Amino acid sequence: MLKRTILIAAGALVLHTTANAQILKKVGNVLNSGSTSTTGANVTEGEAAGGIKEALEKGVLKGIGLLNKQDGFFGNELYKVLLPPDALKAEKALRSIGMGSLVDKAILQINRSAENAVGFAAPIFVNAIKQMTITDAMKLLTGGQNSATNFFKEKTTASLVAAFSPVIDSALNQTAATKYYGEIVTKYNSLPTSFTKLDPDLKGYVTNKAVGALFDQIGKEEAAIRNNPAARTSELLKKVFGGKS
């Protein structure tokens, strides 16, 4: 019985080793097929995993740097956070009765909240990246332009939102966004033409917008590292994704 157990364990180890070897071979073939690759064939499991994780971390830090500043959201048409969809009727109604300044204040402070909150995102995202397995990272290395980002998004969005939500809530309160949006909700809900009452809770909406913006930045950085040798700013990235042409 013991002998059989040892044989089964040995067989499983061989299969695991063979599978990883096949993945590494595929990594080397894919990297060597590009015009910018010089050392892909010598990539180890650890380097392959490290390269993917470094690419994701680089995207996170770059994204935070772009968004965690004044007008990082408010001055960026791609990421600017407007009022929630169910509040658009309220915005239109309030602007029509001369209360546009209140709406503008709310939108500005909502964006200031997002800009402030993303500054606390680094450890949350980096810790999630570190939890990726070597096998996962190796497979993602040969994927499409944003395969690593998409995998990361699918596996971690729920936990990231849960961790990021209190940070957003605190920022909304500190910038008075909650106060201004609450005034919009109160004013609109008191109008005789208001048939659908608004929910004053902003936290979930802004959290999803902020996390989405960061994932978008991570995806752009991953694509740049895969396609542009100049974006590979470390020796590990150059080795894993190919050296400069």
LINHU-V812346 format. One record per backbone hydrogen bond with DSSP energy under -0.5 kcal/mol. CO is the residue of the C=O (numbers start at 1). NH is the residue of the N-H. E is the energy in kcal/mol with one decimal. If there is no record, write none. Layout:
BEGIN
CO,NH,E + CO,NH,E
END
This chain:
BEGIN
1,5,-2.3 + 2,6,-2.4 + 3,7,-2.2 + 4,8,-2.5 + 5,9,-2.5 + 6,10,-2.6 + 7,11,-2.4 + 8,12,-2.3 + 9,13,-2.2 + 10,14,-2.2 + 11,15,-2.3 + 12,16,-2.5 + 13,17,-2.8 + 14,18,-2.9 + 15,19,-2.6 + 16,20,-2.4 + 17,21,-2.4 + 18,22,-2.4 + 19,23,-2.1 + 20,24,-2.7 + 21,25,-2.4 + 22,26,-2.3 + 23,27,-2.7 + 24,28,-2.7 + 25,29,-2.5 + 26,30,-2.8 + 27,31,-2.8 + 28,32,-2.6 + 29,33,-1.2 + 31,34,-1.1 + 34,37,-0.9 + 39,42,-1.7 + 40,43,-1.6 + 44,48,-2.6 + 45,49,-2.5 + 46,50,-2.6 + 47,51,-2.7 + 48,52,-1.8 + 49,53,-2.4 + 50,54,-2.5 + 51,55,-2.2 + 52,56,-2.2 + 53,57,-2.6 + 54,58,-2.6 + 55,59,-1.9 + 56,60,-2.3 + 57,61,-2.6 + 58,62,-2.3 + 59,63,-2.5 + 60,64,-2.7 + 61,65,-2.1 + 62,66,-1.9 + 63,67,-2.0 + 64,68,-3.1 + 67,69,-1.8 + 69,72,-2.6 + 71,75,-0.7 + 73,76,-1.6 + 75,77,-0.6 + 76,79,-0.7 + 76,80,-2.4 + 80,82,-0.7 + 84,87,-2.5 + 85,88,-1.3 + 87,91,-2.4 + 88,92,-2.4 + 89,93,-2.4 + 90,94,-2.8 + 91,95,-2.4 + 92,96,-1.7 + 93,97,-0.7 + 94,97,-0.6 + 94,99,-2.9 + 95,98,-1.5 + 99,102,-0.6 + 99,103,-1.3 + 100,104,-2.6 + 101,105,-2.2 + 102,106,-2.0 + 103,107,-2.5 + 104,108,-2.5 + 105,109,-2.5 + 106,110,-2.2 + 107,111,-1.9 + 108,112,-2.1 + 109,113,-1.9 + 110,114,-1.8 + 111,115,-2.5 + 112,116,-2.2 + 113,117,-2.7 + 114,118,-2.0 + 116,119,-0.9 + 117,120,-2.3 + 118,121,-1.5 + 121,125,-2.5 + 122,126,-3.0 + 123,127,-2.1 + 124,128,-1.3 + 125,129,-2.2 + 126,130,-2.1 + 127,131,-0.8 + 128,131,-0.6 + 129,132,-1.7 + 133,137,-2.4 + 134,138,-2.5 + 135,139,-2.0 + 136,140,-2.1 + 137,141,-1.4 + 138,142,-0.6 + 139,142,-0.9 + 140,143,-1.6 + 144,147,-1.3 + 146,150,-2.9 + 147,151,-2.3 + 148,152,-2.6 + 149,153,-2.6 + 150,154,-2.6 + 151,155,-2.4 + 152,156,-1.9 + 153,157,-1.9 + 156,160,-2.9 + 157,161,-3.0 + 158,162,-2.0 + 159,163,-1.9 + 160,164,-2.8 + 161,165,-2.2 + 162,166,-0.6 + 164,168,-2.1 + 165,169,-2.6 + 166,170,-2.2 + 167,171,-2.1 + 168,172,-2.8 + 169,173,-1.7 + 170,174,-2.4 + 171,175,-2.2 + 172,177,-1.2 + 172,178,-1.6 + 173,176,-0.8 + 176,180,-2.4 + 177,181,-2.7 + 178,182,-2.3 + 179,183,-1.8 + 180,184,-1.9 + 181,185,-2.5 + 182,186,-2.5 + 183,187,-2.8 + 184,188,-2.8 + 185,189,-2.7 + 186,190,-1.1 + 187,191,-0.5 + 188,191,-1.4 + 191,194,-1.5 + 193,195,-1.0 + 195,197,-0.6 + 198,200,-0.5 + 200,202,-0.5 + 202,206,-2.5 + 203,207,-2.4 + 204,208,-2.1 + 205,209,-1.7 + 206,210,-2.6 + 207,211,-2.7 + 208,212,-2.2 + 209,213,-2.0 + 210,214,-1.9 + 211,215,-2.4 + 212,216,-2.1 + 213,217,-1.9 + 214,218,-2.4 + 215,219,-2.5 + 216,220,-1.9 + 217,221,-2.2 + 218,222,-2.5 + 219,223,-2.3 + 220,224,-2.0 + 221,225,-2.4 + 222,226,-2.2 + 223,227,-1.9 + 224,228,-3.3 + 227,229,-0.6 + 228,231,-1.9 + 229,232,-1.5 + 231,233,-1.4 + 234,238,-2.2 + 235,239,-2.2 + 236,240,-2.9 + 237,241,-2.5 + 238,242,-0.9
END
